[in-house]
Amino acid sequence: MTTPRIAAAAILLAVSAAAAPAAQAQTIAKPVEGDKPPADPKDISGIWFMTGGGKFPPYPWTAEYGAIAKKRAELMAAGTPYQPAGTSCLPRGLVGMVTAGAYPLEIFQTPTKVAVIKENGGVHRIYLNREHLTEDDLTPLFFGDAVAKWEGNTLVVDTIALGATDNIDGQNPHSDEMRVVERYTRTGEKTLEVEVTVEDKKAFAQPITTKAFYTARPEYEIQEYYCVNERRGANENGRPAAVAGK
């Protein structure tokens, strides 16, 4: 049982992730002491903490999106960084959910649906009993329209309609045509591997892939998290501005 806590972003101003060059993807998981083969390799439910990986290789930009990435890097260097969705308390998006650490995931599954929940916000709903929605029914989403199937003991998730956010990692851009394929593999009782491949013909010359590695923490309980957007009530120094009439 964990101690209850509330995580809050009280004042979100011009703060975004640094635009450091993406490192080569880590592809080897750290061994977990005492791990053994999973009792049911198709059971990926539980609480999972990311323990490694998650870095993409250098982005293979197209000319158009390379220029956008360069502009955002220049803004960062000038001290006026591009503001991703998270600075307004909107969801970061699917790729960041599964390839960035710090906060754990909780996975629930039934024979027809899987829900991946990030402790600091966001729900990735995955359907195993249908195809993608038609173009007329799709709208831009943060976590997309996700459908899946089992390939052996790996859950393969195909997600489209990811146009509600325009950055892949907090700063670097993607287009509304981004498609993400995740491959969830239970590698042990205590370990989970998530391979993420991003395809975006507008932004990237070819698909990019990384792997994120997770360790089970069954004793942990997901806590409530609040993001409080007070940007309108803050001055240029990041302090609460005076309220008119008070």
C-alpha positions as CSV (number, residue, x, y, z in Angstrom):
1,M,0.0,0.0,0.0
2,T,1.5,3.3,-1.0
3,T,1.2,6.6,0.8
4,P,-1.5,8.7,-0.9
5,R,-0.2,11.8,-2.7
6,I,-1.4,14.4,-5.1
7,A,1.0,15.4,-7.9
8,A,0.3,18.9,-9.3
9,A,1.6,21.3,-11.9
10,A,0.6,24.5,-10.2
11,I,1.9,27.1,-12.7
12,L,2.8,25.9,-16.2
13,L,4.7,28.5,-18.2
14,A,7.4,28.4,-20.9
15,V,8.9,25.1,-19.8
16,S,9.3,22.2,-22.2
17,A,11.7,19.3,-22.7
18,A,15.2,20.0,-23.8
19,A,15.8,19.5,-27.5
20,A,18.8,17.1,-27.0
21,P,19.6,14.9,-30.0
22,A,17.8,11.6,-29.8
23,A,20.1,8.8,-28.6
24,Q,20.4,5.5,-30.3
25,A,17.6,3.2,-29.2
26,Q,18.5,0.9,-26.3
27,T,17.7,-2.7,-27.2
28,I,18.8,-4.8,-24.3
29,A,16.7,-5.1,-21.1
30,K,18.2,-5.2,-17.7
31,P,17.8,-8.6,-16.0
32,V,15.5,-8.7,-13.0
33,E,16.7,-10.9,-10.1
34,G,14.6,-13.9,-9.5
35,D,12.5,-13.5,-12.7
36,K,11.0,-16.6,-14.3
37,P,8.8,-17.3,-17.3
38,P,5.3,-15.8,-17.0
39,A,2.5,-18.2,-15.9
40,D,0.4,-16.7,-18.7
41,P,2.4,-14.9,-21.4
42,K,-0.8,-13.3,-22.8
43,D,-1.5,-11.6,-19.4
44,I,0.1,-8.2,-19.6
45,S,-2.1,-6.7,-16.8
46,G,-0.6,-5.0,-13.8
47,I,1.4,-2.1,-12.6
48,W,4.6,-1.5,-14.7
49,F,7.5,0.9,-14.0
50,M,9.7,1.8,-17.0
51,T,13.3,0.8,-16.3
52,G,15.1,1.5,-19.5
53,G,15.0,2.1,-23.2
54,G,12.5,4.4,-24.9
55,K,15.0,6.5,-26.8
56,F,14.5,6.8,-30.6
57,P,17.4,6.9,-33.0
58,P,18.0,10.2,-34.8
59,Y,14.8,11.3,-36.5
60,P,15.0,10.9,-40.3
61,W,13.3,14.1,-41.1
62,T,11.7,15.1,-44.4
63,A,12.7,18.6,-45.5
64,E,9.4,20.1,-44.3
65,Y,9.5,18.6,-40.8
66,G,13.2,19.0,-40.4
67,A,12.7,22.8,-40.8
68,I,10.0,22.7,-38.1
69,A,12.3,20.7,-35.7
70,K,15.1,23.2,-36.4
71,K,12.8,26.2,-35.6
72,R,11.7,24.6,-32.3
73,A,15.4,24.0,-31.4
74,E,16.1,27.6,-32.1
75,L,13.3,28.8,-29.9
76,M,14.6,26.6,-27.1
77,A,18.1,28.0,-27.4
78,A,16.6,31.6,-27.4
79,G,14.7,30.9,-24.1
80,T,11.3,31.0,-25.7
81,P,10.6,27.3,-26.1
82,Y,7.8,25.8,-28.2
83,Q,4.9,24.9,-25.8
84,P,3.7,21.3,-26.1
85,A,0.2,20.2,-25.1
86,G,1.3,19.3,-21.6
87,T,2.0,22.9,-20.7
88,S,-1.7,23.6,-20.9
89,C,-2.6,20.4,-19.0
90,L,-3.5,18.6,-22.2
91,P,-2.4,14.9,-22.7
92,R,1.2,14.4,-24.0
93,G,0.1,11.8,-26.4
94,L,0.6,8.1,-27.1
95,V,4.3,7.9,-27.9
96,G,5.3,9.8,-24.8
97,M,3.0,7.7,-22.7
98,V,4.8,4.4,-23.4
99,T,8.4,5.6,-24.1
100,A,8.9,8.0,-21.2
101,G,9.5,7.0,-17.6
102,A,9.0,8.6,-14.2
103,Y,5.3,7.7,-13.9
104,P,4.1,4.0,-14.1
105,L,1.5,2.4,-16.3
106,E,-1.4,0.3,-15.1
107,I,-2.8,-2.2,-17.7
108,F,-6.2,-3.8,-17.5
109,Q,-7.4,-6.3,-20.0
110,T,-10.4,-8.4,-21.1
111,P,-10.8,-10.7,-24.0
112,T,-12.0,-7.8,-26.2
113,K,-10.4,-4.6,-24.7
114,V,-7.1,-3.4,-23.1
115,A,-6.7,-0.2,-21.2
116,V,-3.3,1.3,-20.6
117,I,-3.4,4.1,-18.0
118,K,-0.6,6.5,-17.2
119,E,-0.4,7.7,-13.6
120,N,0.1,11.3,-14.6
121,G,-2.7,11.3,-17.1
122,G,-4.0,9.6,-20.2
123,V,-5.9,6.4,-21.1
124,H,-4.9,4.3,-24.2
125,R,-8.0,2.3,-25.1
126,I,-7.2,-0.8,-27.3
127,Y,-9.9,-2.8,-29.1
128,L,-9.4,-6.5,-30.0
129,N,-12.9,-7.0,-31.4
130,R,-13.0,-4.6,-34.3
131,E,-11.2,-2.9,-37.2
132,H,-10.3,0.8,-37.4
133,L,-13.1,3.2,-37.6
134,T,-13.9,4.6,-41.1
135,E,-12.4,7.9,-42.1
136,D,-15.8,9.6,-41.7
137,D,-16.0,8.5,-38.1
138,L,-12.4,9.4,-37.1
139,T,-11.4,12.6,-35.3
140,P,-8.0,13.8,-34.2
141,L,-7.1,12.2,-30.8
142,F,-4.3,12.2,-28.3
143,F,-4.2,8.4,-27.9
144,G,-5.8,7.5,-31.3
145,D,-8.0,4.8,-32.6
146,A,-6.2,1.6,-31.5
147,V,-7.0,-1.9,-32.6
148,A,-5.0,-5.0,-31.8
149,K,-4.5,-8.7,-32.3
150,W,-2.3,-11.4,-30.7
151,E,0.7,-12.7,-32.8
152,G,1.8,-15.6,-30.7
153,N,2.4,-14.2,-27.2
154,T,2.8,-10.6,-28.4
155,L,0.0,-8.1,-28.5
156,V,0.3,-6.0,-31.6
157,V,-1.5,-2.7,-31.5
158,D,-2.0,-0.5,-34.5
159,T,-3.0,3.1,-33.8
160,I,-4.1,5.9,-36.1
161,A,-5.9,9.3,-35.8
162,L,-3.1,10.8,-33.6
163,G,-3.5,14.4,-34.8
164,A,-4.6,16.0,-31.5
165,T,-1.0,16.7,-30.6
166,D,1.9,17.7,-32.9
167,N,5.0,16.5,-31.0
168,I,6.4,13.1,-30.6
169,D,8.6,13.7,-27.5
170,G,7.5,17.0,-26.0
171,Q,9.2,19.0,-28.7
172,N,10.0,17.3,-32.0
173,P,7.1,17.4,-34.5
174,H,5.0,14.7,-36.1
175,S,2.1,15.1,-38.6
176,D,-1.6,14.1,-38.4
177,E,-0.7,11.1,-40.5
178,M,1.5,9.5,-37.8
179,R,0.8,5.8,-37.3
180,V,2.1,3.9,-34.3
181,V,2.5,0.1,-33.9
182,E,3.2,-1.2,-30.4
183,R,4.3,-4.7,-29.6
184,Y,3.7,-5.8,-26.0
185,T,5.6,-8.9,-24.9
186,R,5.6,-10.4,-21.4
187,T,9.2,-11.5,-21.2
188,G,8.9,-12.8,-17.6
189,E,6.8,-12.7,-14.5
190,K,8.4,-9.4,-13.6
191,T,9.2,-8.0,-17.0
192,L,7.4,-6.4,-20.0
193,E,8.9,-5.2,-23.3
194,V,7.1,-2.6,-25.4
195,E,8.4,-2.1,-28.9
196,V,7.2,1.1,-30.5
197,T,7.4,1.8,-34.3
198,V,6.4,5.2,-35.6
199,E,5.5,5.7,-39.3
200,D,4.9,9.2,-40.6
201,K,5.3,9.7,-44.3
202,K,5.0,13.5,-44.0
203,A,7.6,13.9,-41.2
204,F,10.0,10.9,-41.5
205,A,11.8,9.4,-44.5
206,Q,11.4,6.0,-43.0
207,P,9.8,4.4,-39.9
208,I,11.6,4.7,-36.5
209,T,11.6,2.1,-33.7
210,T,12.6,1.9,-30.1
211,K,12.0,-0.5,-27.2
212,A,10.9,0.4,-23.6
213,F,11.5,-2.0,-20.8
214,Y,9.2,-2.3,-17.8
215,T,9.3,-4.1,-14.4
216,A,6.2,-5.2,-12.5
217,R,5.4,-3.5,-9.1
218,P,2.3,-5.4,-7.9
219,E,2.5,-3.8,-4.4
220,Y,2.1,-0.3,-5.9
221,E,-1.2,1.5,-6.2
222,I,-1.8,4.1,-8.8
223,Q,-2.3,7.5,-7.2
224,E,-4.4,10.5,-8.2
225,Y,-2.7,13.2,-10.2
226,Y,-3.9,16.7,-10.9
227,C,-2.6,19.2,-13.5
228,V,-3.7,22.7,-12.7
229,N,-3.3,25.2,-15.5
230,E,-2.9,28.6,-14.1
231,R,-1.1,30.2,-17.0
232,R,-3.7,32.9,-17.4
233,G,-3.3,33.9,-13.7
234,A,0.5,34.2,-13.8
235,N,2.8,37.2,-14.6
236,E,5.9,37.3,-16.7
237,N,8.0,36.0,-13.8
238,G,5.9,32.9,-13.3
239,R,4.2,34.2,-10.1
240,P,0.4,34.4,-9.5
241,A,-0.9,37.6,-10.9
242,A,-3.1,39.9,-8.8
243,V,-6.8,39.2,-9.2
244,A,-8.7,42.3,-10.3
245,G,-10.6,43.9,-7.4
246,K,-8.7,42.1,-4.7
